[in-house]
Each structure stands twice: as C-alpha cells, then as structure tokens.
Amino acid sequence: MTLNRRSVFGLGTVAAATAVLGSNGAAQAQEDAEVEIERSPATADRSRRRVAQIYRRQTRKARGTWSSLITVADLDGTTKPAVDENADVVVEAYSVNKIAVAVAVLDKVDRGLIKLEQTVTVSSAIVIQDTDGIFALDGAYPSEVTVGHALANLLTVSDNTAVRLCGLVVPALELNEILRSKGFVHTQVVPVANPNRFFLGTTTARETHTLLQKLVDGQLLSAASTAYLLNILRATASFTDGVRLNLTTNERLRVATKAGWFSDGRNEAGIMFSADDRAILIYSMFASGEFSGDKAVNDEDFSTTHPAVAARAELGRSMFDAVIKITTTRPKHRAKVYRFFNGG
C-alpha cells in the first residue's frame, strides 16, 4: 500500500494515521493537514493559533525537550496561552535567572537599602576568566563600578562577573528569600560556601513567565525600577541571536529578552510589545537534551547554528508578525528611541 501523510488523513482519524505512521508520523500528518494561519492575524485568538502552529513546526525540527509557556493578550488585557508545554517542570535556568537576580537587587533599591549609584569593587579575585562579558577583558584591577553598571552588564552582555558583583549587595540566601516572598519558590539560585556567590539555579517556564507578567503589570517593582529593567532588556546591546535575530533595529526595541545557556541547555524568555507599547506577548522557553544534528557539536555551539537557537530565531520573527496587528489594554511601557552617533 502506498500512502503519504495527507492520504493517511483520508482514512478519517488520527488513530488511523497513528496505526500506519506511528505517533511521530501522525503528529506530522496532523500538522500537514492543518490550515495555514495567516502571517499577521487581526485577532488575538488567531494570533495564538499562529504562534502555536509555528512553535510546533520549529521545535519538532530542532528536537530536544522543551518546557515553554507563550501567551498573547486579548484586547481586554486577559492573557491566554498559545503554547503551554511542560511549563511546570523545574528546569535549569542558566542566565535567564539573571532577570531574577536583577529583580532582587532592584527590590532592595526600591526599599532604600542600596542605591544604583553606589559602588562595588571589581577585584582580580572576583573576575571570572571566561569569554563572556567584559569585566574579564578589562585587564586592570581593582576598579570601582556602580551597581547600575553591574546590572547593565548582567542583562545585556550577560557578564558572569556581574553576577558576583550583584552578590556583594544581595547575598544568595537573601536573594532567594526576596524571590520566595514574591511567590517564586522554584526560581532560586544555588548558594555556595561564599555567601556572596551562587550558581544561577532553577526555575519553571511558568514562574519565569509570571515574573515577566508581574513586571509589566507593575506588581513586582516600583515604576522607576520597572522602567529601568525593561530599558536594559530592550536595548540594542541585549541578546540578539535568538528571538530578536531576524528583526529590524526598531523591531528589536519592542522586545525585552534574556537568554541563558550551558552544556545542552538553550533558554530564552522575554516580552514583545505592541505598536502602542503594551505587553502583547510573553514567552518563556527552556530547551535541553538531544537536538537534531551532532550532540558533541551542539553542546559546544551557542550561536544561531544550534538547532534550538535557530528555532527561536524563526519563532521570534513569526511571533512578532503574529501580533503586529493587535493590541491590548495592559499598561504602556515606552522604549527609548534609538539614536545613531559616530563619536564626538
């Protein structure tokens, strides 16, 4: 018997397709049989269906194990999921948890316990000699930087030394307590012998999504700290290899994002803003395991050639297009205008 995936669906049921093609083949057959949703729908419901469709397509291509929550807001402000896959599984957050670290620091700023302009010492002993970030490139220690400078490097170039600098003002145990007090029991760092140092720890896709949702709803930090944090995450210097890769400069300013990676993990979480500056789509995606291609190569590849990062790049363009025609009544968060300079 000669059958292709579409002819299998002529048998009438997914069960029939499963019997002939197996579960993976049936899933692909169901996708093949789906009506393609328009690129830029005019309603939130169809936007969610479009995002779900592209998510299935890209994650199946990349393979791996995904824990994700992606929501699109209705006009009345109600958020509903386009994707909800393993969203309550505790996962390694890697550098995505640097957002949570920044929230803890800014919480203390809001309470008047520390100031953004106060300084911390960058000693040779505190610098992590990796190839991420900029502090390891200075070559001249000790130096003094502000807490604000540390946060900017923490969230843009994802400097790992900046994690230790944040730990000087918010020790690990206090940081975890601040997050728990805000309802984040799984979004926790891992303390080590030095009380001011920690590994970046764990989260769930749902908790990271909730953190971002509360941030834009003004339920997490003061208005000033919220604007400060979003401005960094939306900056052109922030991560561009994933969701923002295929967006123009001005489109990137409408996306606040933070990625995290280590070993086989490739993660990213963030917020897309509508044309009138409202949080219209929030995404939280954590992927690990066996991706398509060679595992040894993948585990050492943190660029857009990695299957999971490439999937997020394709999904980013599609998510942006899927919500470009819709808006919501959620609070506005204006981005700074990008200005071009040539020195001087």
DRENSEDREN-675835 format. One line per 2 residues: for each residue y, z, x of N, C-alpha, C. Coordinates in steps of 0.02 Angstrom, whole numbers, plus 50000, padded with zeros to 5 digits. Example, Ala and Ser with C-alpha at 12.3 -4.5 7.8 and 13.67 -1.06 7.14 Angstrom:
49716,50390,50660,49775,50390,50615,49835,50390,50660 ~ 49888,50354,50642,49947,50357,50684,50002,50394,50645
***
This chain:
49940,50000,50042,50000,50000,50000,50062,50000,50044 ~ 50108,49955,50032,50170,49952,50070,50226,49982,50029
50257,50035,50057,50310,50070,50022,50367,50084,50069 ~ 50428,50075,50045,50485,50103,50081,50511,50163,50043
50563,50196,50069,50586,50258,50037,50614,50245,49967 ~ 50649,50191,49959,50676,50177,49893,50623,50161,49842
50571,50125,49864,50518,50108,49817,50478,50170,49797 ~ 50474,50219,49842,50440,50281,49825,50476,50314,49766
50542,50312,49766,50578,50343,49711,50567,50305,49646 ~ 50543,50243,49651,50523,50207,49591,50463,50239,49558
50427,50282,49595,50371,50317,49566,50394,50371,49517 ~ 50459,50388,49522,50487,50430,49469,50503,50501,49487
50474,50530,49539,50486,50600,49553,50489,50614,49627 ~ 50524,50668,49644,50524,50691,49713,50454,50712,49734
50415,50739,49687,50347,50760,49703,50305,50701,49725 ~ 50315,50644,49692,50278,50584,49712,50299,50562,49782
50363,50565,49795,50387,50547,49861,50359,50593,49914 ~ 50356,50658,49898,50329,50706,49945,50256,50691,49960
50219,50674,49909,50148,50659,49918,50137,50601,49964 ~ 50180,50551,49960,50172,50491,50001,50203,50498,50070
50263,50528,50073,50302,50528,50135,50302,50595,50171 ~ 50281,50649,50138,50289,50715,50168,50358,50743,50153
50368,50808,50167,50431,50840,50147,50491,50810,50182 ~ 50486,50794,50247,50543,50765,50282,50559,50696,50254
50507,50657,50243,50518,50591,50216,50547,50593,50146 ~ 50525,50642,50106,50551,50649,50038,50624,50668,50039
50643,50712,50086,50713,50731,50091,50756,50671,50108 ~ 50731,50630,50155,50768,50570,50173,50770,50521,50115
50714,50516,50078,50712,50471,50021,50762,50492,49968 ~ 50768,50559,49957,50816,50582,49908,50887,50565,49930
50901,50573,49995,50967,50556,50020,50981,50481,50012 ~ 50930,50440,50028,50939,50369,50021,50954,50349,49949
50926,50387,49902,50935,50371,49832,51000,50397,49803 ~ 51035,50441,49840,51098,50468,49816,51151,50414,49811
51193,50422,49762,51251,50379,49757,51303,50402,49808 ~ 51327,50357,49849,51376,50375,49899,51441,50397,49866
51463,50458,49883,51525,50484,49856,51584,50451,49893 ~ 51637,50436,49857,51694,50403,49889,51722,50447,49946
51752,50415,49994,51776,50448,50055,51828,50501,50041 ~ 51874,50488,49995,51928,50535,49979,51931,50546,49904
51890,50590,49878,51889,50602,49805,51954,50633,49780 ~ 51964,50627,49716,52026,50653,49685,52016,50722,49653
51955,50748,49655,51941,50814,49625,51904,50857,49676 ~ 51913,50923,49670,51880,50969,49716,51804,50966,49708
51780,50957,49647,51708,50954,49637,51677,50896,49674 ~ 51708,50838,49669,51681,50780,49705,51693,50786,49781
51745,50821,49801,51755,50835,49873,51697,50877,49900 ~ 51677,50927,49861,51620,50968,49883,51556,50927,49888
51546,50883,49840,51487,50840,49843,51488,50794,49902 ~ 51547,50769,49919,51554,50725,49977,51539,50763,50042
51567,50824,50048,51554,50865,50108,51480,50881,50114 ~ 51449,50899,50059,51377,50915,50060,51336,50854,50082
51355,50797,50058,51319,50735,50074,51323,50720,50149 ~ 51382,50724,50178,51391,50710,50249,51359,50765,50292
51363,50827,50269,51331,50882,50306,51256,50870,50312 ~ 51224,50853,50256,51152,50840,50258,51136,50784,50307
51175,50732,50304,51163,50673,50345,51170,50690,50420 ~ 51223,50725,50438,51236,50739,50508,51189,50792,50537
51174,50844,50499,51131,50897,50526,51059,50873,50532 ~ 51037,50830,50487,50970,50802,50494,50965,50758,50556
51018,50722,50569,51020,50679,50628,51019,50721,50692 ~ 51057,50775,50692,51061,50818,50751,51000,50862,50760
50968,50879,50705,50912,50927,50703,50937,50997,50721 ~ 50894,51039,50747,50914,51108,50760,50911,51150,50697
50927,51215,50704,50928,51262,50648,51001,51280,50635 ~ 51022,51270,50573,51092,51279,50554,51101,51337,50506
51152,51376,50517,51174,51428,50470,51247,51413,50454 ~ 51261,51393,50393,51327,51367,50377,51352,51387,50308
51416,51395,50303,51450,51403,50238,51514,51364,50241 ~ 51521,51315,50196,51581,51274,50191,51604,51275,50119
51666,51294,50108,51693,51297,50040,51754,51253,50033 ~ 51765,51230,49972,51825,51192,49954,51857,51228,49894
51923,51238,49897,51958,51274,49844,51975,51229,49786 ~ 51968,51255,49726,51992,51221,49666,52069,51228,49661
52099,51191,49617,52171,51194,49608,52194,51264,49590 ~ 52155,51301,49552,52174,51369,49532,52163,51421,49586
52138,51400,49645,52127,51445,49701,52056,51470,49708 ~ 52014,51457,49659,51944,51477,49664,51908,51437,49718
51873,51471,49762,51835,51437,49814,51762,51433,49794 ~ 51733,51374,49803,51664,51362,49786,51629,51327,49844
51565,51343,49856,51531,51314,49914,51512,51241,49906 ~ 51524,51203,49958,51496,51136,49965,51430,51140,50001
51426,51187,50049,51366,51199,50089,51355,51274,50094 ~ 51295,51296,50080,51276,51366,50088,51204,51367,50113
51197,51366,50179,51131,51360,50210,51120,51417,50260 ~ 51074,51461,50245,51057,51517,50289,51120,51557,50307
51166,51563,50260,51231,51592,50276,51229,51667,50288 ~ 51175,51700,50270,51170,51773,50280,51126,51792,50339
51102,51743,50376,51061,51756,50434,51106,51779,50491 ~ 51088,51834,50524,51126,51859,50581,51114,51812,50640
51168,51787,50669,51164,51738,50724,51206,51761,50783 ~ 51192,51732,50841,51235,51743,50899,51300,51705,50888
51356,51740,50891,51420,51709,50876,51449,51673,50936 ~ 51435,51698,50995,51467,51673,51056,51543,51674,51047
51579,51625,51071,51652,51630,51072,51685,51625,51004 ~ 51649,51608,50952,51678,51611,50885,51702,51683,50870
51666,51732,50898,51686,51802,50887,51751,51821,50923 ~ 51779,51775,50962,51844,51789,50992,51898,51793,50938
51886,51761,50881,51933,51770,50825,51931,51843,50802 ~ 51871,51871,50796,51863,51940,50775,51894,51988,50827
51887,51972,50891,51919,52013,50943,51994,52011,50934 ~ 52022,51952,50923,52094,51945,50913,52117,51983,50851
52077,51982,50798,52094,52020,50737,52099,52094,50752 ~ 52053,52120,50792,52054,52191,50809,52117,52209,50850
52134,52166,50898,52194,52177,50938,52256,52176,50893 ~ 52261,52126,50850,52319,52120,50806,52323,52175,50754
52265,52202,50735,52264,52259,50690,52300,52318,50723 ~ 52288,52329,50787,52322,52383,50823,52396,52367,50832
52413,52303,50840,52483,52284,50842,52517,52301,50776 ~ 52484,52284,50721,52512,52298,50655,52523,52373,50643
52480,52414,50674,52486,52487,50665,52532,52519,50716 ~ 52563,52477,50758,52610,52503,50807,52580,52537,50866
52515,52528,50877,52480,52562,50932,52486,52523,50998 ~ 52494,52458,50994,52506,52417,51052,52558,52364,51033
52584,52329,51083,52632,52276,51071,52610,52212,51106 ~ 52627,52155,51076,52609,52091,51107,52642,52083,51175
52701,52112,51184,52738,52103,51246,52719,52153,51300 ~ 52677,52202,51284,52656,52248,51337,52609,52212,51385
52607,52236,51447,52569,52200,51498,52503,52234,51515 ~ 52457,52192,51538,52393,52214,51566,52385,52182,51635
52346,52213,51677,52338,52190,51746,52278,52144,51753 ~ 52289,52086,51781,52235,52039,51798,52217,52052,51871
52167,52094,51882,52144,52109,51949,52089,52060,51969 ~ 52075,52055,52033,52020,52012,52056,51954,52035,52027
51947,52100,52016,51883,52128,51991,51871,52110,51918 ~ 51925,52099,51880,51917,52086,51809,51906,52012,51793
51921,51969,51842,51917,51897,51831,51844,51874,51833 ~ 51823,51838,51781,51756,51808,51779,51760,51740,51813
51721,51732,51865,51724,51670,51904,51679,51616,51873 ~ 51698,51594,51814,51663,51538,51783,51709,51478,51784
51690,51425,51751,51732,51366,51749,51767,51358,51682 ~ 51766,51411,51641,51802,51411,51578,51869,51446,51587
51919,51424,51550,51982,51459,51550,52025,51445,51611 ~ 52076,51487,51621,52124,51475,51675,52131,51534,51723
52116,51595,51702,52127,51653,51746,52088,51648,51811 ~ 52029,51619,51808,51989,51611,51869,52018,51558,51916
52065,51518,51891,52096,51466,51931,52159,51490,51966 ~ 52184,51548,51947,52248,51571,51974,52246,51578,52050
52195,51610,52076,52188,51619,52148,52238,51667,52178 ~ 52272,51705,52137,52321,51753,52162,52321,51815,52118
52291,51868,52144,52283,51931,52106,52305,51990,52149 ~ 52329,52044,52119,52335,52053,52047,52398,52020,52019
52397,52009,51953,52456,51986,51918,52461,52024,51853 ~ 52519,52018,51821,52530,52052,51758,52542,51999,51703
52506,52006,51648,52517,51962,51591,52525,52004,51529 ~ 52556,51976,51478,52563,52013,51415,52499,52008,51374
52494,52053,51326,52438,52049,51279,52440,51983,51241 ~ 52500,51960,51224,52507,51896,51189,52481,51838,51231
52495,51841,51296,52470,51789,51341,52394,51789,51343 ~ 52365,51848,51345,52292,51854,51345,52262,51825,51281
52293,51841,51224,52268,51815,51160,52273,51739,51156 ~ 52329,51712,51180,52337,51639,51179,52283,51604,51219
52265,51632,51277,52212,51603,51318,52143,51616,51290 ~ 52135,51673,51256,52072,51690,51224,52053,51638,51172
52102,51616,51133,52088,51574,51074,52098,51500,51085 ~ 52135,51480,51136,52145,51408,51148,52092,51383,51197
52099,51400,51261,52051,51376,51311,51989,51421,51314 ~ 51985,51470,51270,51926,51514,51264,51910,51549,51330
51962,51575,51362,51955,51608,51427,51913,51672,51420 ~ 51860,51677,51459,51817,51736,51456,51847,51797,51490
51889,51786,51540,51925,51843,51569,51972,51874,51518 ~ 51998,51833,51472,52042,51859,51420,52006,51908,51375
51940,51901,51368,51900,51949,51329,51907,52018,51362 ~ 51900,52020,51428,51905,52083,51464,51976,52112,51460
52026,52068,51461,52095,52092,51455,52107,52123,51386 ~ 52078,52093,51334,52083,52122,51267,52047,52190,51265
51992,52195,51301,51955,52257,51304,51993,52314,51335 ~ 52044,52299,51375,52086,52351,51405,52128,52386,51352
52144,52351,51297,52186,52381,51244,52145,52399,51182 ~ 52086,52369,51174,52041,52387,51119,51970,52392,51147
51949,52452,51167,51881,52460,51193,51828,52440,51142 ~ 51768,52427,51165,51714,52399,51124,51699,52440,51061
51691,52505,51069,51672,52546,51011,51728,52547,50959 ~ 51790,52550,50982,51846,52548,50935,51851,52480,50901
51839,52427,50939,51840,52359,50911,51790,52353,50854 ~ 51729,52376,50866,51677,52372,50814,51696,52413,50753
51726,52471,50764,51746,52513,50708,51800,52480,50666 ~ 51848,52447,50699,51900,52411,50663,51869,52357,50619
51821,52319,50647,51789,52267,50608,51748,52295,50550 ~ 51712,52350,50562,51673,52381,50508,51720,52405,50452
51778,52433,50471,51824,52458,50421,51851,52402,50377 ~ 51848,52341,50401,51870,52283,50363,51813,52249,50326
51753,52279,50332,51695,52254,50295,51648,52209,50334 ~ 51658,52203,50400,51618,52158,50440,51565,52197,50479
51508,52208,50447,51457,52250,50477,51411,52211,50525 ~ 51409,52145,50518,51369,52104,50563,51411,52070,50617
51476,52066,50606,51521,52036,50655,51541,52091,50703 ~ 51501,52099,50755,51507,52155,50801,51496,52132,50873
51534,52162,50920,51522,52148,50990,51469,52196,51016 ~ 51444,52182,51077,51391,52223,51106,51419,52262,51165
51426,52327,51158,51454,52368,51213,51409,52367,51274 ~ 51440,52378,51332,51403,52385,51395,51425,52451,51427
51403,52464,51489,51417,52528,51521,51492,52541,51527 ~ 51530,52489,51546,51602,52495,51550,51630,52493,51479
51663,52546,51455,51686,52548,51385,51736,52495,51366 ~ 51769,52465,51416,51819,52413,51402,51790,52342,51406
51724,52337,51414,51693,52271,51417,51637,52266,51366 ~ 51620,52205,51348,51569,52194,51296,51548,52122,51297
51487,52110,51270,51466,52042,51255,51491,52027,51184 ~ 51497,51961,51170,51531,51941,51108,51490,51951,51045
51425,51961,51050,51387,51986,50994,51370,51938,50938 ~ 51366,51965,50878,51336,51929,50822,51384,51923,50762
51362,51883,50714,51397,51877,50651,51349,51844,50602 ~ 51373,51827,50544,51338,51781,50498,51388,51728,50478
51363,51672,50456,51408,51619,50432,51452,51644,50376 ~ 51423,51687,50333,51462,51712,50275,51517,51760,50298
51501,51805,50345,51552,51852,50367,51609,51817,50404 ~ 51593,51770,50447,51646,51733,50481,51689,51695,50431
51656,51665,50381,51693,51631,50327,51738,51680,50290 ~ 51712,51738,50274,51751,51789,50238,51811,51812,50280
51800,51820,50346,51855,51839,50390,51911,51788,50387 ~ 51894,51724,50390,51944,51671,50387,51977,51669,50318
51938,51679,50266,51965,51678,50198,52015,51735,50188 ~ 51997,51795,50211,52042,51852,50205,52104,51842,50247
52097,51809,50304,52154,51796,50347,52206,51755,50310 ~ 52186,51698,50281,52234,51654,50248,52258,51683,50181
52219,51729,50153,52241,51761,50090,52286,51821,50103 ~ 52300,51837,50167,52344,51892,50183,52312,51960,50173
52246,51963,50174,52210,52026,50162,52183,52057,50226 ~ 52198,52028,50283,52168,52051,50346,52219,52081,50393
52277,52048,50399,52329,52068,50446,52397,52063,50412 ~ 52449,52086,50446,52517,52077,50420,52534,52003,50419
52587,51987,50383,52609,51917,50379,52627,51890,50448 ~ 52659,51932,50489,52678,51910,50556,52617,51897,50600
52568,51942,50598,52508,51933,50638,52465,51875,50613 ~ 52464,51866,50547,52427,51809,50519,52456,51743,50544
52522,51737,50540,52556,51676,50563,52544,51666,50638 ~ 52547,51720,50676,52537,51717,50748,52467,51690,50765
52417,51718,50732,52348,51698,50745,52334,51626,50724 ~ 52357,51607,50665,52346,51539,50641,52382,51488,50685
52441,51506,50709,52478,51460,50752,52439,51444,50816 ~ 52406,51493,50844,52366,51481,50904,52306,51438,50888
52271,51454,50834,52210,51417,50817,52224,51345,50796 ~ 52286,51331,50773,52305,51263,50753,52338,51224,50810
52351,51256,50866,52388,51225,50920,52350,51165,50948 ~ 52387,51117,50976,52355,51059,51006,52314,51078,51067
52327,51136,51096,52289,51160,51154,52222,51190,51134 ~ 52212,51203,51070,52149,51233,51047,52093,51182,51046
52033,51204,51031,51972,51164,51038,51977,51098,50999 ~ 51962,51043,51033,51967,50977,51001,51902,50937,51004
51850,50961,51038,51790,50920,51047,51744,50919,50986 ~ 51755,50962,50938,51711,50965,50879,51744,50937,50818
51758,50981,50770,51785,50960,50705,51850,50920,50712 ~ 51891,50935,50762,51956,50902,50769,51953,50838,50812
51896,50821,50839,51892,50766,50888,51920,50701,50862 ~ 51901,50681,50803,51920,50615,50776,51981,50617,50731
52022,50669,50739,52084,50675,50700,52144,50658,50744 ~ 52197,50634,50713,52259,50621,50750,52292,50687,50769
52344,50684,50810,52379,50745,50831,52405,50784,50771 ~ 52438,50750,50725,52466,50785,50667,52412,50810,50620
52356,50774,50616,52300,50799,50576,52270,50861,50607 ~ 52266,50863,50673,52239,50922,50708,52280,50984,50693
52345,50976,50684,52388,51033,50669,52372,51062,50600 ~ 52335,51026,50560,52314,51052,50494,52245,51083,50496
52218,51094,50557,52153,51125,50564,52157,51182,50614 ~ 52141,51242,50592,52135,51300,50636,52061,51308,50653
52043,51309,50717,51972,51309,50733,51957,51349,50796 ~ 51895,51372,50800,51870,51406,50861,51796,51390,50869
51777,51367,50927,51707,51352,50942,51677,51405,50987 ~ 51612,51405,50991,51576,51451,51035,51510,51422,51055
51492,51430,51118,51429,51401,51142,51400,51442,51199 ~ 51335,51441,51203,51298,51471,51259,51225,51452,51249
51190,51437,51304,51119,51419,51301,51110,51362,51250 ~ 51070,51373,51198,51058,51319,51149,51103,51325,51088
51150,51372,51088,51193,51382,51030,51256,51339,51032 ~ 51273,51309,50975,51334,51268,50969,51366,51285,50902
51421,51322,50904,51451,51350,50843,51524,51329,50836 ~ 51548,51329,50774,51619,51318,50761,51637,51343,50691
51697,51372,50686,51721,51397,50622,51796,51386,50617 ~ 51820,51372,50557,51891,51361,50552,51914,51347,50481
51977,51324,50476,52011,51314,50413,52046,51247,50414 ~ 52040,51209,50360,52078,51148,50350,52132,51160,50298
52192,51136,50312,52248,51145,50267,52265,51080,50231 ~ 52286,51086,50169,52305,51028,50129,52372,51001,50155
52392,50945,50127,52455,50914,50148,52515,50959,50134 ~ 52508,51006,50085,52562,51053,50071,52547,51122,50100
52507,51124,50155,52499,51184,50197,52459,51241,50165 ~ 52412,51226,50122,52371,51277,50091,52299,51271,50116
52265,51327,50124,52196,51327,50149,52151,51297,50095 ~ 52130,51235,50106,52091,51199,50056,52017,51200,50071
51998,51203,50136,51927,51201,50155,51917,51250,50213 ~ 51865,51291,50207,51847,51338,50261,51775,51324,50281
51764,51319,50346,51697,51304,50371,51674,51355,50423 ~ 51611,51369,50422,51579,51416,50469,51510,51389,50483
51501,51362,50545,51438,51327,50561,51409,51353,50627 ~ 51348,51376,50624,51313,51402,50683,51247,51365,50690
51236,51334,50748,51176,51293,50758,51143,51311,50824 ~ 51078,51311,50825,51040,51325,50886,50971,51295,50879
50931,51301,50933,50861,51280,50929,50849,51211,50959 ~ 50801,51176,50930,50779,51111,50956,50819,51055,50922
50865,51027,50960,50905,50972,50935,50873,50905,50955 ~ 50897,50851,50927,50871,50786,50946,50887,50772,51019
50843,50736,51052,50853,50721,51123,50818,50772,51168 ~ 50835,50770,51231,50802,50811,51282,50831,50882,51282
50789,50933,51273,50813,51002,51268,50846,51025,51333 ~ 50816,51008,51390,50844,51029,51454,50915,51002,51463
50924,50939,51443,50991,50909,51448,51038,50941,51397 ~ 51015,50951,51335,51056,50980,51283,51081,51049,51300
51037,51091,51329,51055,51160,51343,51111,51166,51395 ~ 51121,51114,51435,51174,51115,51485,51233,51070,51466
51231,51044,51405,51283,50998,51382,51325,51031,51328 ~ 51388,51042,51343,51433,51075,51296,51487,51028,51271
51478,50963,51283,51528,50914,51264,51508,50879,51199 ~ 51545,50828,51182,51532,50792,51120,51469,50749,51123
51438,50745,51182,51374,50708,51186,51316,50751,51162 ~ 51327,50815,51152,51274,50858,51124,51267,50841,51050
51205,50835,51024,51195,50815,50954,51231,50858,50903 ~ 51232,50924,50914,51265,50968,50865,51341,50960,50866
51369,50952,50926,51442,50943,50931,51462,50876,50903 ~ 51421,50825,50917,51434,50759,50889,51431,50761,50813
51384,50800,50786,51378,50806,50713,51441,50839,50684 ~ 51466,50890,50717,51527,50924,50693,51587,50878,50696
51589,50835,50747,51645,50788,50753,51644,50738,50695 ~ 51586,50711,50679,51581,50665,50622,51596,50702,50557
51571,50762,50551,51582,50801,50490,51656,50819,50483 ~ 51689,50833,50540,51760,50851,50538,51803,50796,50508
51792,50735,50531,51829,50678,50503,51815,50671,50428 ~ 51752,50678,50410,51733,50669,50340,51760,50726,50296
51758,50788,50322,51785,50844,50283,51860,50835,50272 ~ 51895,50815,50324,51968,50806,50318,51983,50753,50266
51948,50697,50270,51958,50643,50221,51939,50665,50150 ~ 51888,50708,50145,51863,50729,50079,51913,50772,50041
51959,50805,50077,52006,50850,50043,52078,50825,50047 ~ 52088,50765,50073,52156,50740,50086,52196,50729,50022
52162,50718,49966,52197,50703,49904,52204,50764,49858 ~ 52178,50821,49878,52179,50879,49833,52218,50936,49864
52236,50984,49823,52270,51044,49847,52247,51104,49805 ~ 52278,51161,49818,52260,51223,49784,52323,51265,49776
52316,51321,49742,52374,51366,49733,52370,51424,49781 ~ 52327,51422,49830,52322,51476,49878,52385,51478,49921
52397,51533,49958,52459,51540,49997,52471,51483,50046 ~ 52535,51470,50060,52553,51418,50109,52556,51448,50180
52535,51407,50228,52540,51427,50299,52564,51365,50336 ~ 52628,51363,50352,52656,51304,50384,52639,51302,50458
52623,51242,50482,52611,51233,50553,52676,51218,50589 ~ 52680,51236,50653,52738,51216,50692,52736,51141,50704
52794,51111,50706,52799,51039,50717,52786,51025,50791 ~ 52743,50978,50805,52729,50959,50874,52787,50919,50903
52813,50941,50959,52869,50907,50991,52848,50882,51060 ~ 52868,50823,51078,52850,50791,51140,52903,50804,51193
52883,50828,51251,52929,50838,51306,52899,50809,51370 ~ 52944,50793,51415,52922,50763,51479,52952,50803,51537
52948,50869,51531,52976,50912,51582,53052,50918,51575 ~ 53084,50947,51624,53156,50952,51623,53181,51012,51585
***
